[in-house]
Amino acid sequence: MSPGFQGRPRTAEPALPPGQYLTQDFPVLSAGPTPRVPLDTWEFVLTGEGGAEYRWSWDELMGLPQETPHVDIHCVTRWSKLGTDWQGVSLDTLLDGIDTAARYALVHSYGGYTTNLPLDDLRGGRAWVAHTYEGGPLPAEHGGPARLLVPHLYFWKSAKWVRGIRLLTDDQPGFWETAGYHDYGDPWREQRYQGD
């Protein structure tokens, strides 16, 4: 290396997945009307592959150990928002003690939306049922009262208005996956559509 050579200057921009742009706001994108779910009727149901059900009311969910993930989120429509703050219950907590041979999960939302994920992507401190965003109750337009939060995948995998998860031995595509979106959705590999 020649004396005085400094190389290329480093950019001050944060690292973003390929094809993404940084946004400061929080765009609202939905495939249908926004469900309004009263807290006294809200419930989350985890269904095992054999049909066994595990249920939590809102108050029961609030009574579980809470975590406060600080994460970046990435939308398939190419925006990324960095350093977002959430509060919710880890899927590790909800899955604790459930004996399963399932390898996949199909997430269900109030309003009929579904999305699929490998079960491993819901474990290991990588996914939450989130009810608080930036210190306040999660707004309905962003999936409140609770949404799935899986920040290492494109945000369509973080199903809004979450009401349950069915554990499966075989993968089953959800709403956007049957319309041509990628089954997995890794933003760092640009897995937006089938074939990416």
C-alpha positions as CSV (number, residue, x, y, z in Angstrom):
1,M,0.0,0.0,0.0
2,S,1.4,3.4,-0.9
3,P,2.1,5.8,1.9
4,G,-0.8,8.1,2.5
5,F,-3.3,5.9,0.7
6,Q,-6.5,5.8,2.7
7,G,-8.7,3.7,0.4
8,R,-12.3,4.7,-0.5
9,P,-14.1,6.9,2.0
10,R,-16.6,5.0,4.0
11,T,-20.2,6.0,3.7
12,A,-22.1,7.3,6.7
13,E,-25.2,5.5,5.5
14,P,-26.2,2.4,7.5
15,A,-26.0,-1.0,6.0
16,L,-29.3,-1.9,4.3
17,P,-30.4,-5.1,2.5
18,P,-30.0,-4.9,-1.3
19,G,-32.6,-2.8,-3.0
20,Q,-33.9,-1.2,0.1
21,Y,-34.1,2.5,1.0
22,L,-34.2,4.1,4.4
23,T,-37.4,5.7,5.7
24,Q,-38.0,7.6,8.9
25,D,-41.8,7.1,8.9
26,F,-43.7,3.9,9.2
27,P,-45.7,3.2,6.0
28,V,-49.1,1.6,6.3
29,L,-49.7,-1.3,3.9
30,S,-52.6,-3.7,4.2
31,A,-54.3,-6.2,1.8
32,G,-57.8,-5.5,3.2
33,P,-59.7,-3.6,5.9
34,T,-58.2,-3.1,9.3
35,P,-59.8,-5.4,11.9
36,R,-60.8,-3.8,15.2
37,V,-60.4,-6.5,17.9
38,P,-61.6,-5.6,21.4
39,L,-59.1,-6.7,24.1
40,D,-61.7,-8.5,26.1
41,T,-62.4,-10.9,23.2
42,W,-58.8,-11.1,21.8
43,E,-57.1,-14.4,22.1
44,F,-54.0,-16.1,20.8
45,V,-54.3,-19.8,20.0
46,L,-51.3,-22.1,19.3
47,T,-52.4,-25.3,17.7
48,G,-50.2,-28.4,17.6
49,E,-49.9,-30.6,14.6
50,G,-52.1,-33.2,16.4
51,G,-54.8,-30.6,17.1
52,A,-54.0,-29.8,20.7
53,E,-54.8,-26.1,21.5
54,Y,-53.0,-23.7,23.8
55,R,-54.9,-20.4,24.4
56,W,-54.0,-17.1,25.9
57,S,-56.3,-14.2,26.6
58,W,-55.0,-10.6,26.5
59,D,-54.6,-10.5,30.2
60,E,-52.8,-13.9,30.2
61,L,-50.5,-12.7,27.4
62,M,-49.7,-9.5,29.4
63,G,-48.9,-11.7,32.4
64,L,-46.2,-13.6,30.6
65,P,-42.5,-12.5,30.6
66,Q,-42.1,-9.5,28.4
67,E,-39.2,-8.6,26.1
68,T,-38.2,-5.3,24.4
69,P,-36.6,-6.0,21.1
70,H,-34.7,-3.2,19.4
71,V,-34.7,-4.2,15.7
72,D,-34.6,-3.0,12.1
73,I,-37.5,-3.9,9.9
74,H,-37.6,-4.3,6.1
75,C,-40.7,-4.3,3.8
76,V,-40.8,-6.2,0.5
77,T,-41.9,-2.8,-1.1
78,R,-38.3,-1.7,-0.5
79,W,-38.4,0.5,2.6
80,S,-36.4,-0.2,5.7
81,K,-36.8,1.4,9.1
82,L,-33.9,1.1,11.5
83,G,-33.8,0.9,15.3
84,T,-37.5,0.3,16.1
85,D,-38.5,-0.5,19.6
86,W,-41.1,-3.0,20.5
87,Q,-42.5,-4.9,23.5
88,G,-44.0,-8.4,23.4
89,V,-43.8,-12.0,24.3
90,S,-41.2,-14.2,22.7
91,L,-42.4,-17.2,20.8
92,D,-39.9,-19.2,22.8
93,T,-42.1,-18.5,25.8
94,L,-45.3,-19.5,24.1
95,L,-43.7,-22.7,22.6
96,D,-42.0,-23.7,25.9
97,G,-43.1,-27.1,27.1
98,I,-45.0,-27.9,23.8
99,D,-43.8,-31.2,22.5
100,T,-43.9,-31.0,18.7
101,A,-42.3,-32.7,15.7
102,A,-43.5,-29.8,13.5
103,R,-41.1,-28.1,11.2
104,Y,-43.4,-25.3,9.9
105,A,-45.9,-22.8,11.2
106,L,-48.9,-21.2,9.5
107,V,-49.7,-17.9,11.1
108,H,-53.4,-16.8,11.2
109,S,-54.7,-13.2,11.7
110,Y,-58.0,-11.6,12.5
111,G,-59.3,-10.7,9.1
112,G,-58.3,-14.0,7.4
113,Y,-54.6,-13.2,6.5
114,T,-52.1,-16.1,6.7
115,T,-48.4,-16.5,6.2
116,N,-46.0,-19.5,6.5
117,L,-42.6,-19.8,8.2
118,P,-40.2,-22.5,9.2
119,L,-40.7,-23.2,12.9
120,D,-37.0,-22.6,13.5
121,D,-37.5,-18.9,12.5
122,L,-39.9,-18.5,15.4
123,R,-37.4,-19.8,18.0
124,G,-34.1,-18.7,19.4
125,G,-35.1,-15.1,20.3
126,R,-36.0,-14.2,16.8
127,A,-39.8,-13.7,16.9
128,W,-42.4,-12.2,19.2
129,V,-46.1,-11.5,19.6
130,A,-45.7,-7.7,19.9
131,H,-48.3,-5.4,21.4
132,T,-46.3,-2.2,22.0
133,Y,-44.4,0.0,19.5
134,E,-42.2,2.9,20.5
135,G,-43.5,3.0,24.0
136,G,-47.2,3.0,23.2
137,P,-50.0,0.5,22.3
138,L,-49.5,-0.9,18.8
139,P,-51.9,1.1,16.5
140,A,-54.5,-0.9,14.7
141,E,-53.2,0.2,11.3
142,H,-49.8,-1.4,12.2
143,G,-51.4,-4.6,13.4
144,G,-52.6,-3.8,16.9
145,P,-53.6,-4.9,19.3
146,A,-50.9,-7.5,18.6
147,R,-48.8,-8.6,15.6
148,L,-46.2,-11.2,14.9
149,L,-42.7,-9.6,14.8
150,V,-40.1,-11.6,12.8
151,P,-37.6,-8.8,11.9
152,H,-35.0,-10.9,10.1
153,L,-37.5,-11.6,7.3
154,Y,-39.5,-9.2,5.1
155,F,-42.2,-7.6,7.0
156,W,-45.1,-9.5,5.3
157,K,-44.0,-12.4,7.5
158,S,-44.7,-10.3,10.6
159,A,-48.4,-10.9,10.3
160,K,-50.6,-8.0,11.6
161,W,-53.6,-8.7,13.9
162,V,-52.2,-12.1,14.9
163,R,-54.6,-14.5,16.4
164,G,-52.8,-17.8,16.3
165,I,-50.3,-20.2,14.8
166,R,-50.8,-23.7,13.6
167,L,-47.8,-26.0,13.8
168,L,-47.4,-28.2,10.7
169,T,-45.2,-31.1,9.6
170,D,-45.4,-30.0,6.0
171,D,-45.1,-26.4,4.7
172,Q,-48.4,-24.7,3.6
173,P,-48.2,-21.4,1.8
174,G,-50.1,-18.4,3.1
175,F,-51.9,-15.5,1.5
176,W,-49.0,-13.7,-0.3
177,E,-47.1,-16.9,-0.9
178,T,-50.0,-18.3,-3.0
179,A,-49.9,-15.1,-4.9
180,G,-46.3,-15.5,-5.9
181,Y,-44.3,-14.1,-3.0
182,H,-41.3,-16.0,-1.8
183,D,-41.9,-18.8,0.7
184,Y,-39.1,-17.6,3.0
185,G,-38.5,-13.9,2.4
186,D,-34.9,-13.1,3.5
187,P,-34.3,-9.4,2.7
188,W,-30.5,-9.8,2.6
189,R,-31.0,-12.3,-0.2
190,E,-33.7,-10.3,-1.9
191,Q,-36.2,-13.1,-1.7
192,R,-39.2,-11.1,-2.7
193,Y,-40.9,-13.4,-5.2
194,Q,-40.9,-17.1,-6.1
195,G,-37.7,-17.8,-8.0
196,D,-35.6,-15.1,-6.3
